[in-house]
C-alpha cells in the first residue's frame, strides 16, 4: 500500500495564525483534513512579520491545537507569504532541444523554465514562484505539456512572482524558531486560489479577491494558470478602524458591530433599525441607526473592489473573465459583500469557500480558511517546475535541537 502523504499548511495572517494538517495519497483526490488549529496573532502588520517573538508564540499555540486534534506531531510546514512587497511579471525562455532524436524531455522543460528566470530582479528581492503558462514547440503555441513531443526549439511563457528577501527570511526564521522545517513558501493569493477555485474556473478565466485583515490579494487566472498577482494595502482591519472612528467606539466593539450588524450596502438597511454602541472611555451606550454603520462600511468595501478591478484592468484580462469574481478571506464574511463585488465588476460573483476536502472538512470550513486549505493542497501535489523551493537559512542541527527541546518540555 502506498504511504499517505501528510502535509501541514501554516497560514500566517495579520490577525490570526491557522494550521491545517491533512493527508493524501493521490493528487487528484480530495485531501483528508486531520486537524485544525488557530491562534490570534499580533506579530504581523499588513501580512509582514514585525515581531518575531509574538509570531513564534502564535505559531506554537496554533500547532499545539492542530496536533492535539490530529494526534500527529508536526515536523515541517508549507507556509504562506503575504504583503504588498509581492508582485508578478511575465517572462519568456527559449532553449534548443538537447536529445539527438529531438524528443523533449523533463530536463529540456526544466532548462527552458530556468531560462525564463533570467529577468532583472533587484538585489533585495528574490523569485518566489515561476509558473509556466504555455509552451511553444517549433512555433506551435498553446502546448500545455511539452514532455514527449518532438521539436528543435522549445519556448515557454512564465509568470514570475518576486518578493522582498527580508520578508521571506523573517517568515522562515519564525517557522524555524517555532521548531519546524519549511517545505515550501507559497504566496497567500496563490494558496487561496488552490483552496477555493475549481479547475473549470481557472481554465475559463476568473478573478480571486481574497480579503484578509491587513491586505487583499488579487489573482487573475486564465487558460489554466495564474496570469497576474497583486496585493492591496487594505483589508478588513481598515473597515473596523473606520467604524471605530466614525462611531467613536473601541476597536473590539467595532469588530463586533462589523461582524454582527455590518452590511456593505446602506440602501438595503431599514431606517428604523438601531444598534447599541458602547462609547469610548466609559459605559455609556448609545442607540444609533444601523444604516450609519452600513454608510461607513460601504465606501471602504467599494474602494477595495475598485482597486481590485484596477489590477484586473492592468493585467489586460478584464474582458476575459467569464467565470466572474470569487471573493474569499475573512473580510468576505461581511453581509452584502457579494453584491458590492458584483456592482463594481459588473459580473457574477460568489463566496469562495474551501472545496475538495474530506475528513474533518467542517473544521476548515468558511472563507477564512481559503489560504490554509490551499496550502495543504499545494503541498500534496507534485508541482514539478511550477514553484521554487526556498533556501534554508538555519542549519538542520538548530531545528532538530529546538524540536527536541519542545518535545522534551
Phi, psi and omega in degrees: 000133177293143180284131180288133182274127177264136180229141179238124177258130179243108181265107178269096181261168180293321184256342182206156173249129180237138178238130178237124177255129182217166174221155180206155176238358180206126181301340183267358180253158179301143175282146182262118179283126180257326183198151180222137176222144179227153176208137174299146183232137177232015185258004180233148174230126180051040175082000183245140180294127176239348177216109185296313185298315180294322179293317178299317180298319179293319178299313182296319179296317181291321181290324178299316179296318180292319179297321180296319180290321185275337187067032185222132180279131181275135176242320181221156184224155166260116190252146179274154178231124180236183177117153182286355177286347181279135172202161186242156175214156180265149180211164176227155177221148180224134174220160172270139179293128191277327188291141182302325179271009175063025173273129184284127182251174176301325181295321177297317179297318179297318181294320183288326176293318177297323179296326180288342179286348184284063178247161181285112179237132181301154185296337181264012178237159177220156180284128179263313180225145168237109187251108177294133180261313180198151179252155174234123181247112180050046177088348178273109184268177178078017180278124181276316181232109186273346184298129179096343178283163180251136179181167179260327186236129181239125178239157178217144170256130180231157172250116184256125179251125181241160179211170180290131181303316183297321180296318179295314182296324179292324176296313180297321180297320178295318180295316178295322179297331177279352175100022183235154173276159176253113176285315182199154174247125186235133176301135185302323180297317178292322178297318179298320177299317178296332184279324191240347184266147176270155177304326180294320179295317180296325180288314183290316185127120184209153175247124177261126175242106183255105186268107177266192181286316185253337183219167175233124178270132177239120180231127178257126179247146175197144179054037171088004180208166178287131182252336183202138178226137176213153178238121180270142184277029178229152181197197184298327179296330179291325175296315179300317180296319178301317180295316181300319180288315184292324183255006178053054179228177182281163179295322179296316178295320179297320179297317178296319178296319181299312185287324186270326186233354185292151177208142183276350183238102181299328187295338183270357182269131179292139182297335184276346182291138180237153171230147179268128183239127176274121184285158178292141172078030177166184182261011182292125180248130182239136177270119181239153176300135179297335180297328177302316181299314180294327179289339174278317184287318187307308181298324180292319178293321176298320179299316180300313182288328176293320175295321178295319180294325178297322177294322177296319178299318178298326183289340181085008183250020185301324182263009184236046179234065182298336179277358173080215185238135174245124182250126180223191182089163182301328181290346181278354182286349181294134180298140178087000183296317182296320179294322179295316178297318182295323181290326181281314184276343180057043178207174181294146177222150177217161178279129182270107177244152182305136180236167177056047176241147177232184180073231180275051185298331181294338179283339178246036183266150177107155185296338180288347177260017180302313183288314182300316179291324178293326180296318180289327175293319179300313181292333182284340184264144171275100190273005177058238184262012186279353180215162179245132177290141184276145178292141178274128185258351177241150179288151178299328180298317179299313182297317181294325178295315179299316181294321179297317179296320180296316180294322184293316184270000000 
